[in-house]
C-alpha cells in the first residue's frame, strides 16, 4: 500500500502562516504609536512646573488638569495647580483649589499654609486668622504657630484671644523668655495689670542684668504702675473712676465678646453682655448706642428709647449721636408716637440741609459720613399725614 506524501503541501501552507505574522509586525508600530505609556505623577508635575517657570501658565494648567483626570487622588498635582492659580489668577480661584485638596487631606499643613498665605496677601483678614487657628489646632505642639497666631490676632484688635495664644506659646517654649515679655504686653493691653506685672517680674528674675530684655521690661513695668499715659489698648477714658481693678478687667474682657455677637447678628446673646457692661461702667456711650440697636433688632423699641435717651449726657461722637436721633425716630414710628417721630426726623433734616449749604463748594473726604437727606425725607413723608398741624409749621 502506497503512502500519500504530504510534505509539499506543508511547504505551501508555510507562506500563508507567515502572512498574518508579517502583517502584524508591519502594523504593530502604527497601532502602538498612538498610546504611549501613562506618565507618572512626578513626570506630570515636572512638565507642568517647567511650563510654569517658562511663563506658559495655560499650558501648565492644561497638563495638570489632564494629569488630575488620570490620577484623581494625586494631591501633589492638585496642590501644584492651586499654587499656579495663586500666582497667576485671582485669590478666590486659588483658595477654591486649595479647599478642593483640603477636602481630601484636611490635616495637610503644607496646603493649609499655602492657603493661609493667599488669604493674607489678598487682605482677607478674618479668613486668614480662621485658617491660622485651624493650623494651630492641627500642629498644636508647635509654639511658633501659636506665637504667629497671637501676633495676627493683635493686628486685628482681637486682644483677648491673642493673650490665650501667647500663653500657649509660652507654655510650649518656656525657655524663650522674650516671648513672656510679649505676653506681659498683651495682658497689659487688656487691662490685666496684675498678670502683666507677674510676667515682667518673672522675666526680670530669669535674665541677667545685662540682658537686652531688661530695659523694655522695666519700661513696661513703669507703665503697669501708672507712670505713663499709656494705660493699655483697651483703656477707655470714659471708665468710671469708681470702678475697681477687677471691674475694669471684666469690662474690657466682655466688651470684645459683646461686639462679636452684635456684629454677627446674635442680638439675643449680646443683650445681657451689654447690660452687664453698663452696670460696670454707666458712662460707656458706645455700649449704650449698641445696646439700643440690639434692643431694636429684638423688637423692643420702648426699651431701646430708654437706653437711647441717656446718650445725650454721655458725650457720644457726632456720628453715633446723629444715628441715635434717627433710630429714636424709627422707634417712635413703630410705637405710633407720631409727634415725637416728626420732631426727631425734622431736626435731622434741618441739620442735613444746613450742612449741605455750608459745604456746597467744598470737596469732602471720600470716607466722610454725612446725613442722608433723601433717606430722612422719606421718613418725614411717612410721618407727615399723622401730624398735619406740625407739618404746616
Kinemage of the C-alpha trace (Angstrom):
@kinemage 1
@onewidth
@group {chain A} dominant
@subgroup {mainchain}
@vectorlist {calphas} color= white
{ca unk a 1} P 0.000 0.000 0.000
{ca unk a 2} L 1.431 3.342 -1.048
{ca unk a 3} L 1.511 6.274 1.417
{ca unk a 4} L 0.449 9.750 0.352
{ca unk a 5} L 3.284 12.280 0.630
{ca unk a 6} L 2.107 15.408 2.476
{ca unk a 7} L 5.396 17.335 2.671
{ca unk a 8} L 4.881 19.502 -0.432
{ca unk a 9} L 1.500 20.667 0.959
{ca unk a 10} L 3.095 21.797 4.218
{ca unk a 11} L 5.519 23.936 2.253
{ca unk a 12} L 2.626 25.628 0.514
{ca unk a 13} L 0.934 26.440 3.866
{ca unk a 14} L 4.036 27.964 5.467
{ca unk a 15} L 3.977 31.182 3.438
{ca unk a 16} L 0.299 31.578 4.282
{ca unk a 17} L 1.038 31.278 8.013
{ca unk a 18} L 3.727 33.888 7.702
{ca unk a 19} L 1.408 36.432 6.095
{ca unk a 20} L -0.605 37.280 9.246
{ca unk a 21} L 2.590 37.420 11.306
{ca unk a 22} L 4.211 39.732 8.799
{ca unk a 23} L 1.123 41.909 8.705
{ca unk a 24} L 1.061 42.031 12.485
{ca unk a 25} L 4.711 43.002 12.645
{ca unk a 26} L 4.211 45.600 9.948
{ca unk a 27} L 1.196 47.097 11.638
{ca unk a 28} L 2.440 46.948 15.208
{ca unk a 29} L 4.443 50.205 15.164
{ca unk a 30} L 1.411 52.074 13.830
{ca unk a 31} L -1.065 50.558 16.255
{ca unk a 32} L 1.091 51.237 19.360
{ca unk a 33} L 2.285 54.708 18.343
{ca unk a 34} L -0.935 56.435 19.479
{ca unk a 35} L -0.984 55.006 23.016
{ca unk a 36} L 2.232 55.880 24.854
{ca unk a 37} L 2.548 54.661 28.437
{ca unk a 38} L 0.816 56.850 31.036
{ca unk a 39} L 3.082 59.360 32.729
{ca unk a 40} L 3.720 59.172 36.457
{ca unk a 41} L 2.611 61.911 38.837
{ca unk a 42} L 6.206 63.062 39.191
{ca unk a 43} L 6.681 63.366 35.426
{ca unk a 44} L 3.461 65.330 35.035
{ca unk a 45} L 4.424 67.641 37.881
{ca unk a 46} L 7.887 68.212 36.382
{ca unk a 47} L 6.416 69.060 32.952
{ca unk a 48} L 3.864 71.445 34.448
{ca unk a 49} L 6.490 73.060 36.673
{ca unk a 50} L 8.756 73.624 33.671
{ca unk a 51} L 5.899 75.185 31.702
{ca unk a 52} L 5.024 77.436 34.641
{ca unk a 53} L 8.634 78.578 35.067
{ca unk a 54} L 8.689 79.460 31.350
{ca unk a 55} L 5.556 81.612 31.816
{ca unk a 56} L 3.352 79.155 29.910
{ca unk a 57} L 0.667 79.203 32.588
{ca unk a 58} L -2.201 77.996 30.395
{ca unk a 59} L -0.175 75.036 29.149
{ca unk a 60} L 0.894 74.147 32.683
{ca unk a 61} L -2.720 74.151 33.853
{ca unk a 62} L -3.791 72.013 30.880
{ca unk a 63} L -1.107 69.448 31.710
{ca unk a 64} L -2.209 69.372 35.333
{ca unk a 65} L -5.913 69.139 34.501
{ca unk a 66} L -5.220 66.110 32.314
{ca unk a 67} L -2.892 64.667 34.934
{ca unk a 68} L -5.521 65.051 37.655
{ca unk a 69} L -8.004 63.200 35.444
{ca unk a 70} L -5.504 60.364 35.048
{ca unk a 71} L -4.513 60.457 38.737
{ca unk a 72} L -7.595 61.748 40.618
{ca unk a 73} L -6.016 61.066 44.008
{ca unk a 74} L -2.735 62.832 43.278
{ca unk a 75} L -2.699 65.599 45.879
{ca unk a 76} L 0.704 66.785 44.650
{ca unk a 77} L -0.761 67.676 41.256
{ca unk a 78} L -3.776 69.379 42.806
{ca unk a 79} L -1.582 71.449 45.126
{ca unk a 80} L 0.671 72.489 42.237
{ca unk a 81} L -2.413 73.575 40.307
{ca unk a 82} L -3.539 75.691 43.268
{ca unk a 83} L -0.030 77.173 43.590
{ca unk a 84} L -0.079 78.213 39.938
{ca unk a 85} L -3.535 79.755 40.321
{ca unk a 86} L -2.402 81.694 43.388
{ca unk a 87} L 0.409 83.276 41.379
{ca unk a 88} L -1.427 83.889 38.124
{ca unk a 89} L -5.161 84.186 38.778
{ca unk a 90} L -7.431 85.744 41.388
{ca unk a 91} L -7.133 84.668 45.026
{ca unk a 92} L -10.642 83.193 45.070
{ca unk a 93} L -9.744 80.630 42.406
{ca unk a 94} L -6.627 79.660 44.328
{ca unk a 95} L -8.473 79.373 47.646
{ca unk a 96} L -11.144 77.222 45.999
{ca unk a 97} L -8.429 74.982 44.552
{ca unk a 98} L -6.744 74.616 47.943
{ca unk a 99} L -10.111 73.820 49.527
{ca unk a 100} L -10.589 71.035 46.981
{ca unk a 101} L -7.337 69.467 48.131
{ca unk a 102} L -8.123 70.033 51.812
{ca unk a 103} L -11.431 68.225 51.412
{ca unk a 104} L -9.349 65.097 50.766
{ca unk a 105} L -6.466 65.910 53.120
{ca unk a 106} L -7.782 68.210 55.867
{ca unk a 107} L -4.687 67.851 58.050
{ca unk a 108} L -2.155 68.713 55.337
{ca unk a 109} L -0.129 71.547 56.844
{ca unk a 110} L 1.664 72.399 53.578
{ca unk a 111} L -1.632 73.044 51.851
{ca unk a 112} L -3.111 74.946 54.781
{ca unk a 113} L -0.063 77.218 54.971
{ca unk a 114} L -0.312 77.845 51.225
{ca unk a 115} L -3.990 78.739 51.561
{ca unk a 116} L -3.236 80.975 54.554
{ca unk a 117} L -0.605 82.807 52.525
{ca unk a 118} L -3.112 83.578 49.750
{ca unk a 119} L -5.713 84.771 52.248
{ca unk a 120} L -3.148 87.010 53.940
{ca unk a 121} L -1.743 88.772 50.880
{ca unk a 122} L -5.212 89.213 49.399
{ca unk a 123} L -6.310 91.088 52.529
{ca unk a 124} L -8.855 88.540 53.772
{ca unk a 125} L -8.026 89.091 57.427
{ca unk a 126} L -10.887 87.253 59.085
{ca unk a 127} L -10.474 84.218 56.835
{ca unk a 128} L -6.686 84.176 57.239
{ca unk a 129} L -6.979 84.123 61.029
{ca unk a 130} L -9.584 81.361 60.845
{ca unk a 131} L -7.153 79.322 58.745
{ca unk a 132} L -4.308 80.021 61.165
{ca unk a 133} L -6.496 78.821 64.035
{ca unk a 134} L -7.078 75.542 62.162
{ca unk a 135} L -3.329 75.196 61.613
{ca unk a 136} L -2.723 75.723 65.337
{ca unk a 137} L -5.291 73.033 66.129
{ca unk a 138} L -3.574 70.542 63.809
{ca unk a 139} L 0.003 71.366 64.821
{ca unk a 140} L -0.914 72.040 68.435
{ca unk a 141} L 2.535 71.361 69.891
{ca unk a 142} L 4.333 73.880 67.671
{ca unk a 143} L 4.962 77.039 69.739
{ca unk a 144} L 5.852 79.129 66.676
{ca unk a 145} L 2.362 78.715 65.264
{ca unk a 146} L 0.737 79.882 68.493
{ca unk a 147} L 3.088 82.867 68.570
{ca unk a 148} L 2.196 83.789 64.979
{ca unk a 149} L -1.492 83.400 65.736
{ca unk a 150} L -1.154 85.696 68.758
{ca unk a 151} L 0.572 88.339 66.640
{ca unk a 152} L -2.080 88.158 63.907
{ca unk a 153} L -4.913 88.389 66.418
{ca unk a 154} L -3.366 91.570 67.835
{ca unk a 155} L -3.214 93.064 64.346
{ca unk a 156} L -6.974 92.726 64.119
{ca unk a 157} L -7.590 94.003 67.658
{ca unk a 158} L -8.647 90.594 68.931
{ca unk a 159} L -6.601 91.243 72.025
{ca unk a 160} L -8.319 88.891 74.434
{ca unk a 161} L -7.872 85.939 72.084
{ca unk a 162} L -4.249 86.890 71.441
{ca unk a 163} L -3.462 86.564 75.153
{ca unk a 164} L -4.616 82.938 75.071
{ca unk a 165} L -2.338 82.205 72.104
{ca unk a 166} L 0.633 83.926 73.751
{ca unk a 167} L 0.028 81.846 76.867
{ca unk a 168} L 0.043 78.644 74.834
{ca unk a 169} L 3.256 79.654 73.057
{ca unk a 170} L 4.977 80.444 76.359
{ca unk a 171} L 3.836 77.139 77.863
{ca unk a 172} L 5.310 75.216 74.929
{ca unk a 173} L 8.587 77.176 74.864
{ca unk a 174} L 9.263 78.394 78.423
{ca unk a 175} L 12.970 78.900 77.725
{ca unk a 176} L 12.245 81.567 75.103
{ca unk a 177} L 11.966 84.197 77.790
{ca unk a 178} L 11.452 87.076 75.362
{ca unk a 179} L 8.046 85.685 74.480
{ca unk a 180} L 6.945 86.237 78.070
{ca unk a 181} L 7.533 89.962 77.605
{ca unk a 182} L 5.162 89.879 74.622
{ca unk a 183} L 2.626 88.053 76.800
{ca unk a 184} L 3.014 90.709 79.500
{ca unk a 185} L 2.320 93.459 76.973
{ca unk a 186} L -0.715 91.577 75.704
{ca unk a 187} L -2.061 91.280 79.248
{ca unk a 188} L -1.401 94.979 79.836
{ca unk a 189} L -3.406 95.885 76.736
{ca unk a 190} L -6.498 94.084 78.045
{ca unk a 191} L -6.006 95.839 81.415
{ca unk a 192} L -4.840 92.720 83.233
{ca unk a 193} L -2.248 94.748 85.092
{ca unk a 194} L -1.630 92.152 87.790
{ca unk a 195} L -0.964 89.375 85.296
{ca unk a 196} L 1.277 91.664 83.245
{ca unk a 197} L 3.345 92.608 86.296
{ca unk a 198} L 3.766 88.962 87.298
{ca unk a 199} L 5.093 88.114 83.834
{ca unk a 200} L 7.539 91.038 83.866
{ca unk a 201} L 8.812 90.158 87.338
{ca unk a 202} L 9.273 86.533 86.248
{ca unk a 203} L 11.321 87.698 83.267
{ca unk a 204} L 13.494 90.046 85.348
{ca unk a 205} L 14.169 87.233 87.785
{ca unk a 206} L 15.280 84.884 84.993
{ca unk a 207} L 17.522 87.101 82.846
{ca unk a 208} L 20.907 88.579 83.647
{ca unk a 209} L 21.312 92.264 84.441
{ca unk a 210} L 22.938 92.958 81.054
{ca unk a 211} L 20.201 91.237 79.030
{ca unk a 212} L 18.693 93.387 76.252
{ca unk a 213} L 15.275 92.404 77.627
{ca unk a 214} L 15.796 94.279 80.896
{ca unk a 215} L 15.191 97.796 79.554
{ca unk a 216} L 11.903 97.081 77.697
{ca unk a 217} L 10.732 95.005 80.667
{ca unk a 218} L 11.365 97.865 83.101
{ca unk a 219} L 9.672 100.327 80.739
{ca unk a 220} L 6.587 98.126 80.645
{ca unk a 221} L 6.697 97.784 84.414
{ca unk a 222} L 6.601 101.562 84.796
{ca unk a 223} L 3.555 101.696 82.508
{ca unk a 224} L 1.852 98.997 84.559
{ca unk a 225} L 2.486 101.019 87.711
{ca unk a 226} L 0.807 104.064 86.187
{ca unk a 227} L 3.786 106.331 85.489
{ca unk a 228} L 2.888 106.634 81.787
{ca unk a 229} L -0.065 107.997 79.857
{ca unk a 230} L -0.239 104.625 78.086
{ca unk a 231} L -2.713 102.529 80.056
{ca unk a 232} L -3.225 99.758 77.503
{ca unk a 233} L -5.175 99.474 74.268
{ca unk a 234} L -8.421 98.542 75.979
{ca unk a 235} L -8.208 101.514 78.323
{ca unk a 236} L -11.011 103.991 77.807
{ca unk a 237} L -11.091 107.406 79.470
{ca unk a 238} L -14.845 107.048 79.946
{ca unk a 239} L -14.229 104.339 82.535
{ca unk a 240} L -15.788 105.294 85.833
{ca unk a 241} L -13.271 106.306 88.476
{ca unk a 242} L -15.211 104.232 90.971
{ca unk a 243} L -14.504 101.005 89.083
{ca unk a 244} L -12.218 98.536 90.821
{ca unk a 245} L -9.381 96.800 89.023
{ca unk a 246} L -11.431 93.608 88.796
{ca unk a 247} L -14.371 95.513 87.298
{ca unk a 248} L -12.148 97.190 84.708
{ca unk a 249} L -10.711 93.837 83.740
{ca unk a 250} L -14.166 92.262 83.401
{ca unk a 251} L -15.476 95.230 81.411
{ca unk a 252} L -12.543 95.077 78.984
{ca unk a 253} L -12.879 91.309 78.580
{ca unk a 254} L -16.599 91.222 77.806
{ca unk a 255} L -16.550 94.292 75.560
{ca unk a 256} L -14.953 92.373 72.691
{ca unk a 257} L -17.393 89.479 73.124
{ca unk a 258} L -20.383 91.838 73.060
{ca unk a 259} L -19.195 93.390 69.810
{ca unk a 260} L -18.518 89.977 68.249
{ca unk a 261} L -22.064 88.839 68.986
{ca unk a 262} L -23.579 92.170 67.922
{ca unk a 263} L -21.652 92.325 64.641
{ca unk a 264} L -22.726 88.787 63.695
{ca unk a 265} L -26.412 89.421 64.414
{ca unk a 266} L -26.596 87.354 67.603
{ca unk a 267} L -28.582 90.032 69.421
{ca unk a 268} L -30.262 87.769 71.965
{ca unk a 269} L -26.850 86.710 73.275
{ca unk a 270} L -25.355 90.199 73.051
{ca unk a 271} L -28.021 91.965 75.115
{ca unk a 272} L -27.149 90.612 78.600
{ca unk a 273} L -23.460 91.311 77.980
{ca unk a 274} L -24.182 94.939 77.087
{ca unk a 275} L -26.400 95.218 80.158
{ca unk a 276} L -23.527 93.929 82.282
{ca unk a 277} L -21.114 96.391 80.663
{ca unk a 278} L -23.359 99.293 81.612
{ca unk a 279} L -23.609 98.059 85.191
{ca unk a 280} L -19.813 98.039 85.333
{ca unk a 281} L -19.426 101.342 83.503
{ca unk a 282} L -22.559 103.505 83.155
{ca unk a 283} L -20.572 106.155 81.235
{ca unk a 284} L -19.890 103.936 78.211
{ca unk a 285} L -21.647 105.841 75.413
{ca unk a 286} L -20.791 103.265 72.754
{ca unk a 287} L -22.276 100.446 74.841
{ca unk a 288} L -25.487 102.479 75.244
{ca unk a 289} L -25.655 103.022 71.492
{ca unk a 290} L -25.040 99.374 70.598
{ca unk a 291} L -27.431 98.139 73.284
{ca unk a 292} L -30.120 100.417 71.860
{ca unk a 293} L -29.571 98.983 68.375
{ca unk a 294} L -29.637 95.476 69.837
{ca unk a 295} L -32.980 96.095 71.531
{ca unk a 296} L -34.398 97.478 68.279
{ca unk a 297} L -33.358 94.309 66.473
{ca unk a 298} L -35.135 92.309 69.165
{ca unk a 299} L -38.338 94.296 68.558
{ca unk a 300} L -38.165 96.147 71.891
{ca unk a 301} L -38.379 99.752 70.771
{ca unk a 302} L -39.727 101.021 74.088
{ca unk a 303} L -36.673 99.686 75.923
{ca unk a 304} L -34.408 100.992 73.169
{ca unk a 305} L -35.786 104.518 73.604
{ca unk a 306} L -34.966 104.407 77.315
{ca unk a 307} L -31.364 103.475 76.517
{ca unk a 308} L -31.017 105.972 73.661
{ca unk a 309} L -32.413 108.725 75.871
{ca unk a 310} L -29.332 108.581 78.095
{ca unk a 311} L -26.913 109.154 75.223
{ca unk a 312} L -27.036 112.974 75.220
{ca unk a 313} L -25.490 113.092 78.705
{ca unk a 314} L -22.550 110.843 77.765
{ca unk a 315} L -20.803 112.960 75.108
{ca unk a 316} L -21.036 110.467 72.200
{ca unk a 317} L -19.290 111.196 68.912
{ca unk a 318} L -21.295 113.133 66.333
{ca unk a 319} L -21.930 110.180 64.027
{ca unk a 320} L -23.265 107.929 66.784
{ca unk a 321} L -25.418 110.713 68.186
{ca unk a 322} L -26.940 111.575 64.792
{ca unk a 323} L -27.713 107.922 64.168
{ca unk a 324} L -29.200 107.664 67.666
{ca unk a 325} L -31.630 110.500 66.884
{ca unk a 326} L -32.571 108.741 63.643
{ca unk a 327} L -33.108 105.397 65.406
{ca unk a 328} L -35.253 107.083 68.032
{ca unk a 329} L -37.379 108.490 65.229
{ca unk a 330} L -37.823 104.995 63.819
{ca unk a 331} L -38.827 103.679 67.236
{ca unk a 332} L -41.392 106.441 67.666
{ca unk a 333} L -42.884 105.437 64.302
{ca unk a 334} L -43.005 101.813 65.459
{ca unk a 335} L -44.837 102.919 68.617
{ca unk a 336} L -47.043 105.341 66.609
{ca unk a 337} L -45.830 108.322 68.612
{ca unk a 338} L -46.048 110.486 65.531
{ca unk a 339} L -45.281 113.903 67.004
{ca unk a 340} L -42.060 112.722 68.614
{ca unk a 341} L -41.102 110.939 65.400
{ca unk a 342} L -41.700 114.087 63.339
{ca unk a 343} L -39.590 116.244 65.673
{ca unk a 344} L -36.642 113.834 65.507
{ca unk a 345} L -36.691 113.441 61.722
{ca unk a 346} L -37.240 117.165 61.129
{ca unk a 347} L -34.282 118.004 63.383
{ca unk a 348} L -32.047 115.711 61.357
{ca unk a 349} L -33.378 117.013 58.047
{ca unk a 350} L -32.684 120.627 59.024
{ca unk a 351} L -29.154 119.654 60.088
{ca unk a 352} L -28.595 117.887 56.760
{ca unk a 353} L -29.765 120.925 54.767
{ca unk a 354} L -27.572 123.258 56.821
{ca unk a 355} L -24.524 121.041 56.347
{ca unk a 356} L -25.152 120.837 52.614
{ca unk a 357} L -25.361 124.620 52.266
{ca unk a 358} L -22.257 125.247 54.356
{ca unk a 359} L -20.195 122.770 52.340
{ca unk a 360} L -21.621 123.414 48.890
{ca unk a 361} L -18.291 124.232 47.245
{ca unk a 362} L -16.073 122.139 49.494
{ca unk a 363} L -14.622 118.805 48.417
{ca unk a 364} L -15.360 116.425 51.278
{ca unk a 365} L -13.118 113.464 52.124
{ca unk a 366} L -14.353 110.304 50.339
{ca unk a 367} L -14.712 108.390 53.604
{ca unk a 368} L -16.594 111.127 55.449
{ca unk a 369} L -20.070 110.096 56.632
{ca unk a 370} L -22.814 112.691 56.197
{ca unk a 371} L -26.535 112.740 56.874
{ca unk a 372} L -28.601 111.194 54.086
{ca unk a 373} L -31.111 113.945 53.346
{ca unk a 374} L -33.163 111.831 50.929
{ca unk a 375} L -33.488 108.962 53.393
{ca unk a 376} L -34.609 111.319 56.168
{ca unk a 377} L -37.094 112.961 53.783
{ca unk a 378} L -38.696 109.580 53.044
{ca unk a 379} L -39.311 109.041 56.759
{ca unk a 380} L -40.747 112.553 57.089
{ca unk a 381} L -43.136 111.795 54.228
{ca unk a 382} L -44.244 108.697 56.124
{ca unk a 383} L -44.922 110.667 59.304
{ca unk a 384} L -46.488 113.890 57.913
{ca unk a 385} L -50.006 112.520 57.279
{ca unk a 386} L -50.266 111.737 61.001
{ca unk a 387} L -49.255 115.251 62.141
{ca unk a 388} L -50.840 117.694 59.674
{ca unk a 389} L -50.616 120.625 62.087
{ca unk a 390} L -46.908 120.166 62.756
{ca unk a 391} L -46.203 119.634 59.074
{ca unk a 392} L -47.596 123.106 58.276
{ca unk a 393} L -45.124 124.874 60.570
